[in-house]
Amino acid sequence: MKLIKPILIIAILLLVSCDKTNVYATIDNDFKDNRWFKSSIRTLKLEVKKEASSYDLFFDFRHVHDFQFSEIPIQFRIEDPNGKVSVEKIMLSIKDEKGKDRGECMGDICDLRQVIFSEKELIKGDYTISISHQFQGEYLPNVISIGLSLKEIFK
């Protein structure tokens, strides 16, 4: 199991790096005992290098197969280069209506990607994104990693 995590992370990074529209991707896999505590707000930074382009932002969620919850509320606090703050909320849909995992699973690990926003115009500069879950318990169990992927939209 310990060998599978690094191999999967490297594989995902290689796949993401081959996508020419992908301008940013990061993964946070520092979840001791696969627990994402409510008090552990994750902060990731990204840089937009082009002025006034449209982008899609995705949330990447890796979890243990057969996750016990069908959906999880996730909140993103996004601070743009000018200091303006916006909040995006999604309901991360883990399972479909039949109880089947929506993500791509290999062995006991599943990868899920869900859009945070689509075709949004962003200004050039550094962004800070704080990610928190709104799950009711003290921690969200069976979380392996979270990440963000930013893709430029070409029209």
C-alpha angles and dihedrals in degrees: 000000000000091000094048095061097059092043092052092047091051091047092052092047090051092050092047093047091056092060108094093200092056108099099171139017132167137168129205111199100164098119110136110216087357091285125137105199119213089234092054104090108183118220121200129178129213135181124219108204101183125071118240102350127147120247144184117219119205133193114219117204125185117191144162113277117266095029110202096230128062096210141010129200111233127187128203121197106198121194114191126209091269092055094253111146126211130175124218122188128193135179101228104219108212100171135029125235090276093054095253119141112259092205130081107265129200114180108319096337125087129191120205129183124193130176118249095185136349133216094355118161112234129190123233116270145056122327128194117208121190114197124200135164123229095208114147098234131075089260141007108241130218097027113149101174146336130207149164131236123191118197127188116229115225114201 
